[in-house]
Amino acid sequence: MTKDRTWKNVSAHRGKIVRMTHSTASNLEAFESHRAMLVAHAYRMLGDLGRAEDMVQEAWLRWDGRQVEVDSPRAYLVTLVTRLCFNELDSAKTRREDNRGDRLPEPVDLDERGIGRVELLDQVSMAFLVVLQRLTPAERAVLLLRDVFDFDYKEIAALVGKSEPACRKLLERARRNVAAEKRLFSASPEAHRRLLSAFTQAASAGDLQALVAMLAEDAVLITDGGPEGRRVAGIRNLQAPLKGAARIAAFISATARSSDLETEVHELNGQPALVFYDKDGPFAALLLAVADDRIHRVFFHADLGGL
């Protein structure tokens, strides 16, 4: 039997706090109703689903052990997870990882991890996550808290440790960065699937002309081989983004011709993607960002720690 616990009203946290009795069972019910949303939020903050789930697990421990009751569990939990993500982003290991120019967010099957049922796909697309990763942690938090969770500026300022005018400036910069890439967030799965199939066929055939034709002139390729890098048939992953349709087509064609990996189409981050397999299992994943019937971003994720 679960033992009920009565806590005193000892501090304030977004909204009126009341003295009331709660149990671990009721705590769990409230927490589980928000878990998928919290995992999605931590995933957007960190770009790593494993670490995001760790943050949410830690949030559960703090939620169940808290000594206050609040009238908005959702706001309380979002605040708690955001603070935990800030702490994680401030760690030395995370700072080293985030400084890698080739780092990509972890690609995930949203439905398998319970995120797809609660999130708009454009808010967890790979293109959106890459933009978020380019923001500072404070810009990222302000953008998500304001535009996704509708926190007011007073609440945001208290959470990120900045003044309200400073938070408005952070939001302005973050929105400007997002707006520059926004058209890449919402292409239909059908457009992705068609371009992914054409891209795969042209790459396998070494058809440079076809590859260049489907790539936007200012397309960008990012390959993430993890901290130590990866090689495919002797070709090492790029350590910096590669820009330009012709250069990307040449690199893709050379890599595809020298590779004997098996491939399958899976849905990752809400869009069709190509997963590569070797004899040991998943080797890499290829995701696209498309708009106006052209491929604008090619994301090649080969960090085994994130597959």
DRENSETI-477052 format. One record per atom (N, C-alpha, C): x, y, z. Coordinates in steps of 0.1 Angstrom, whole numbers, plus 5000, padded with zeros to 4 digits. Each point is the difference from the previous one (the first is absolute). Layout:
# residues N
XYZ/...
# end
This chain:
# residues 307
500849885000/499250125000/500950125000/499650104992/500850134999/499650095013/501150055006/499850085011/499850154996/499050065005/499750144997/501050095008/500350124994/500950095007/499450144999/500050075011/499650145000/501150095002/500250104990/501150095000/499550145004/500950085006/499650145003/500350094988/499350105000/500250114989/501250085004/501249964994/501350065004/500650104990/499549994987/500650094990/499050024989/500250104991/499150024989/500649964987/499249954990/500549964987/498950014990/500150094991/499050034989/498649965004/499350095006/498649985003/499849985015/498850005005/499749995014/500449865005/500750005012/500349885006/499049975012/499549885001/499049975010/500549895008/499649995013/500349895009/499049894997/500549884996/499149894997/500749875002/499349895000/500649875001/500249944986/501149944999/500349934987/500649865003/500049914990/500649875001/500949984989/500949905001/500849964989/499249964988/498949935003/499149964989/499550124992/499550105007/499550124993/501150084994/501250005006/501150074994/500349934986/500049875001/500449924988/499050024989/498750015003/499050024990/500150144993/500350105009/500250134994/501250014992/501149945004/501350004993/499949934987/499449885000/499949924988/499150074989/499150085004/499150074991/500850114992/501250045005/500950104994/501349944995/500249875002/501449954998/500450024985/499149964991/500450014985/500450154997/499250095005/500250154997/501450045006/500349955012/501250035007/501249944993/499949884995/501149944992/500350084988/498950044993/500150074987/500750145003/499650065011/500750135004/501549985003/500349905008/501449985003/500849964987/499349924992/500749964987/500350124991/499150105000/500250124992/501150085007/500150015013/501050075007/501449944998/500149865000/501349945000/500449934987/499049974991/500349934988/500449865001/499849945012/500449875003/498949935008/499449904995/498849945006/500449935013/501149935000/500449935012/500250095012/500750114997/500250105011/498750075004/499150024990/498750065003/499249915009/500049874998/499349915008/500649995014/501350025001/500750015013/499550125008/499850114993/499650135006/498549985005/499249934993/498649985004/499949905011/500949905001/500049915011/500450085013/501050084999/500450085011/498950105004/499350054991/498850095003/499049925008/499849884996/499049915007/500449995015/501349975003/500449995013/499850135008/500350114994/499850135007/498550035001/499249974991/498650025000/499449915012/500349885000/499549915011/500450045014/501250065000/500650035013/499850155004/499250074992/499950155003/499250025013/500150125006/499350035012/499050124998/499650014987/499050104997/499049944991/498850064999/499049974991/499750124991/499749994988/499850114991/498749984992/499550114995/498749984992/500349974986/501250004995/500349974986/501249905000/499849875001/501049904999/500850024986/499350034990/500750014987/501150115000/499650125005/501050115001/501149965009/499749945011/501049975010/501049904994/499549904993/500949894994/500850064989/499450084991/500850064989/501150085006/499750085010/501150085007/501149915005/499649895007/500949915006/500949944990/499449954989/500849944989/500950104993/499550124998/500950104994/501250035008/499850015014/501250025008/501049895000/499549885000/500849884999/500850004987/499450044989/500650014987/501150105000/499750125006/501150105001/501249945008/499849935010/501149945008/500849914991/499249924992/500749904991/500850074989/499450104995/500750084989/501250075005/500150035013/501150075006/501149905004/499849874998/501149915004/501150004990/501249975005/501250014991/499949904988/499449885002/499949914990/499150054989/498850055004/499150064990/500550114993/500850095006/500650114993/500949964990/500849895003/500949954989/499349954989/498949925002/499249944989/499450114992/499450105006/499350114993/500950084992/501350005003/500950084992/500549934987/499649884999/500349934987/499250054989/500750044989/499350064989/499149904992/500349875002/499349904992/498949935009/499750055012/499149935008/498650024996/499249894999/498650014997/499249945012/498750055001/499149945010/499849864997/499749925010/499749864998/498749984993/500049924989/498849974993/499249895007/498750025001/499149915008/498749974992/499549885004/498749964996/499050055010/499350114996/499250075010/498949915006/499349924992/498949925005/500549895009/501249944997/500649905008/500350055014/500450135001/500450065013/498850085006/498849994994/498950075006/499950154998/500950054992/500050154998/499050044989/499949924989/499250044989/498650035003/499449945010/498650025003/499750135007/501050075005/499850135007/500650124994/500849984989/500850114994/499650034986/500050124996/499950044986/501349964993/499949944989/501249944994/501150104996/499550134997/501050104996/500850045012/499549975012/500750045013/501049895004/500149894993/501049905004/500749954987/499850074989/500749964987/501550025002/500849934992/501450015001/500550144997/499350064990/500450144996/499850105011/498949995007/499750085012/501049985011/500349885003/500949975011/501450054997/500449994987/501350064996/500150155002/498950074997/499950145003/500150035015/499249925008/500150025014/501449985005/500749914995/501449975005/500950114997/499750084990/500950124997/499750125010/498949995007/499750115009/500749985013/500250105008/500649985013/498949935009/500449945011/499149935009/498950105004/500350125004/499150105004/499050044989/500550024988/499150034988/499049884998/500649885000/499249884998/498949995011/500350025012/499049995011/498950104999/500450134997/499150114999/499049974988/500549964989/499249974988/499049895004/500449895006/499149895003/499050035010/500550075011/499150045011/498950094995/500450104991/499050104996/499149944989/500649944989/499249974988/499449865001/500549915008/499449875001/499249995013/500450055011/499349985013/499350135005/500250114993/499250125002/500350065015/501249985004/500450075013/500150154998/499750085010/500150144999/501550045003/500350134997/501450045000/500550005015/499150035009/500450005014/500549865005/499249904996/500449865003/501349964993/500150044987/501249964993/501250075005/499950135004/501150075005/500549945013/499149955009/500449945012/500749874998/499649934990/500549864997/501450014993/500250104991/501350004993/501050105007/499550075010/500950095008/500450134992/499050054992/500350124993/498850095002/500150134996/498950105002/499049974989/498850055002/499049994989/500450064987/500550125000/500550064987/501049914993/500949945008/501149924994/499349874994/499049955007/499349884995/499350034987/499450124999/499450044987/501050014989/501250055003/501150004990/500449864996/500249915009/500349874998/499049934991/498750035002/498949944992/500150054986/500250134999/500150064987/501149944991/501249985006/501149944993/499649854996/499549935010/499649864997/499049994989/499050085001/498950004989/500650034987/501050094999/500650044987/500749884994/500749935009/500849884995/499049904995/498949975007/499049904996/499350044987/499750134999/499350054988/500849984988/501350015001/500949984988/499949864994/499749905009/499949864995/498649945001/499050085003/498749955003/499449924988/500350044988/499449934989/500449854999/501149975007/500549865000/499449915010/499150065008/499549925011/498749924997/499350044989/498649954999/499749944986/501049954993/499749934987/499349875003/499149964991/499249885003/500949875000/499549905007/500849874999/500049954986/499050034992/500049954986/501250064992/500250145002/501150064993/501349955005/500249985013/501249945005/500249864994/499049925000/500149864995/500550004985/499350084992/500350014986/501550044998/500450115007/501450054998/501049915006/499749935011/500949905006/500249894990/498949954994/500249894991/500850044988/499750124994/500850044989/501450035003/500350055012/501350035005/500849875001/499449905006/500649875002/500449934987/499050004991/500349944987/501150074992/500050135000/501050084993/501449985007/500049995013/501349985007/500649864997/499149905000/500449864997/500649994986/499350074991/500549994986/501150104996/500450085010/501150104998/499650104990/498750034999/499550104991/500150145005/501150064997/500350145005/499050104996/499749994987/499050104994/498750005007/499549885003/498749985007/500150055014/501149975007/500250055014/500050155000/500850064991/500150155000/498650064997/499249944992/498750054996/499050005012/500149905009/499150005011/500450075012/501350055000/500550075011/499950154998/499650085010/500050144999/501450054998/500250114993/501350054997/500850035013/499350045010/500750035013/499849895010/499849884996/499849895009/501249985009/499749945011/501149975010/499949865005/501249935000/500149875005/500850005013/499449935011/500749995013/500149855003/501249955002/500249875004/500549995014/499449925009/500449995014/500549865002/501349985002/500649875003/500449995014/499550085009/500349995014/501350075003/500450005013/501250075004/501249954994/500149874996/501249944994/499949994985/498950034994/499849994986/499749864995/499549984988/499749874994/500550004986/500249884995/500449984986/499049914993/499750034987/499249914992/500949964988/500449884999/500849954989/501250094998/500750045011/501250084999/499850155000/498750044998/499750154999/499550045014/500750105006/499750055013/498950105000/499250005010/498950105001/500650145000/499250094995/500550144999/499950065014/501050085003/500150065014/499450155000/499650044988/499350134999/498949994989/499050085001/499049994989/500550024986/499549934991/500350024986/498950074993/500450114992/499050084994/500050004985/498950014994/499950014985/499649864994/499050014991/499549884994/501049914993/500950064992/501049934992/501049925010/500450075010/501049945009/499349895008/498850025005/499249895007/499849884991/499650034988/499749894990/501349914998/501150074999/501349924997/500349925013/499850055012/500449935012/499049885002/498750034998/499049895001/500349894990/500250034988/500349904990/501249925003/501150065004/501249935003/499849905012/499350055010/499749925012/499149884997/498950034992/499049894997/500749894991/500850044991/500649904991/500949905008/500750055010/500949925008/499549935012/498650015002/499449945011/499249884997/500049905008/499149884998/499049985011/499750115007/499050005011/498649974995/499249935008/498649974997/499250125005/498950034994/499250115004/498549975002/499350075008/498649995002/499450145003/498850024995/499350135003/499349995013/500250095009/499350015013/499550145002/499150025008/499550145003/500850055013/500850104998/500750065011/499750155001/499850055012/499650145002/498850044991/499149914998/498850034993/500050004985/501249964994/500150004986/500749874995/499849954988/500749894995/501550025000/500849905004/501450015000/500649874996/501350004997/500749884996/500949965011/499949875004/500949955010/500949894994/501350025002/501049914995/500449895010/500249884995/500349895009/501349934995/500949965010/501049914997/499849875008/500949915000/499849875006/499750015015/500450115006/499850025015/498750075004/499350054990/498750075002/500050144994/499250105005/499950134995/501450074999/500350054988/501450074998/499850154999/498950044994/499950154998/498550024996/499750135000/498650044995/500250134992/499250004989/500050124991/498650065000/500050135004/498850085001/500150124991/498950044994/500050124991/499150115006/500350124996/499150125002/499750054986/498750004996/499650044987/499150125000/500050074989/499050114997/500050044986/498950034994/499950054986/500549894991/499749875003/500449894992/501549994998/500850045009/501449995000/500549955014/501249945000/500649965013/500950115004/499850065012/500850115005/501049965010/499749895008/500949965010/500149844999/501249955002/500249865000/500749975014/499449925008/500549975013/500449855000/501349985002/500549865000/500549975014/499349925008/500349985014/500649865002/501350005003/500749875001/500749995014/499550075010/500549995013/499349885007/500849895002/499349885006/499450035013/500550095007/499450045013/498650055000/499650054988/498750064998/499149924991/500349884997/499249924990/499449885008/
# end
